[in-house]
Amino acid sequence: MTVDEVVAQVRKYGCSLVEVTGGEPLMQEESITLAERFLDMEMTVLCETNGTQDIDRLPGGVIRIMDLKCPGSGANDAIDWQNIDRLGPGDEVKFAIADRRDYEWSREVMSRYGLSGRCNAVLFSPVAERLEPRQLAEWILEDRLDVRFQLQLHKIVWGPDTRGV
């Protein structure tokens, strides 16, 4: 879809909040244009990025949700760690956690960079079909972490293999 087609479709929903995500949006120049268009429409704009690209490319006013890839993802070698310094007080950091090793890595990264004091929220999410939500919730409670527990709702609502939602 073109930027104009996406904007037209979103207008039909009548919502005031939109999230730009999917793959890595910052690798697609149109995602930045799309975010600007939504801001011009006075919408709340979120952009979920995998943390490999400079998040400062996004226009001011966009809430950046940076997904720091855990070791279990097999993709954490590409993280642009300078993005942590680019985070603002309204931004969020997300960890998708597959196992205890990912949890401990996330907890250590969160502590080392002072993430709970640097941004609006730190999100811990169990990877669907790899970690039981209850187990992650118990670890968080045991360690009294200042994080927000979240489920991957798109996988619950549309199924784990559905793309484009």
N, C-alpha and C positions, 0 to 999 in steps of 0.2 A: 504494500500500500504506500502511496505517497504521503507526505506530511499533511497535505490538504485533506486527503481521504481519512486519515487517522483523526484529525481534528473534527471533521464532520461527523464521524462515527461517535466520538466521545461526546460531542454536543447532544446527540440523540439521547444519551443516558441521563443528561441533566445533573451530572455530579459536579462537586466542587473540589474534589481531590482526585489526582491521577498519579500513577506510578509508571515511570519509564524503566523497563527492565527487559530481560530476555537475552540470552547470550551475553555479550559484553556491549552495552549500549554506547560506551565511549569510543568504541572502534567504528561506530557509524556516525558520520558527521550530521546526518539527518536527525539523530537523537537530540543533539544540542539545539538544533533549530526547532524541533518539536517542543522541547522544554521551554524555550523562549516564547513560543506561540501560546502555550498553556499559561505561562506567567502573565502574558499580555491579556489573557482572558480572566485574570485575577483568580486563578485556581491555585490550590496548594499543590505543589509539584514535588514528587519524590523521585529519586533516581537510584536504583539499586545497581551497584557496580561490583565487579569481582576484585577490585583493588589493584589491578595490573596497570591501569592507565591513570594519568594525572587527573585527579578529581577537580582540580581548580579550572579545568576546561569548561565546567558547567557554569551557567550564569548564576549570579548572586540571587538568592531567594529560593534556589532549589535545595531541598533537604536531601543530603547525600547519605545513602545507606551503603556502607562499604562492607562487603562480605570478605572477611579474612579466611582464606581457604586453609583448612586444617590439614595435617599430614595425611589423614585417611582419605582425603579427596584425590591425592596424587597430583594436585595442582598448586601446592603452596610455594613452589620454587619461584613463581613469577610475580609474587606480591611486590608492589612498589611501596616499600616501607616508609618512604618520604610522605606518603599520603596521610600517615598518622599526624604529622605536623600540620597538614592542610585541613584537618577536621575543625569544624566550628562547633559552637555550643548547641546548635540545632540539629547536628548530624548524628548518625547512628552507626554502630559497628555490629556486624552480625557474624556469628560463628555457627556453621552447620556441623554438628558433632555426631560422629559415627560410632565412637567407642570411648573407653576410659582414657586411652592415650590422647585422643583428640581433646577430651575434656581437660586433662591436665595441661596440655599445650595451650589451650584457650585461656585457662585460668592464669597461667604464667605470663602469657602475652598481655592479658588484661592488666595484671599487676605491674609488669615492667613498664608499660606505657601510661599507666594511670588513666585507663580509658573511661572508667565510670565518672571521673572528674573532668574529663576533656570534652566529652560529647553528651548529647541528650540521653542516649540509652545504649546499653550493651545488650544484645539479643543472643540468647543461647537457644538453638533449635535442634532437636534430634533428627538425624537423617532417617527419613521414612524407610522402613523395612530393614534397618541396620541397628537401630537403638530404640528400645522401648521408651516412650515418653516418661513413664513413671520413674525409670531408672535415672534419667537425666535430672528430673525434678528432685529426686532424693539426694543426688550429689550436690546440687545447688543449695538445697536446704541444709545439708550437713556442713557445708563450707560457708554458709551464710553470705553467699555472693550477692553483690549489688548488680544483678542482671535481671532482664525481663525474659521469662520463659515463653517461647512461642512455638507453635506447630506450623508445619508447612501446609497451610490451609488449601492451597491450590492442588496439592496432591490428594488431600482428603476429599475435596469437593469434586474434582474432575478426574481423579485417578492419577497414579504415579507416572504414567507414560504419556499423558496428554500434553501436547505442545501448544504454545501460543495462547495461553490463558493467563 
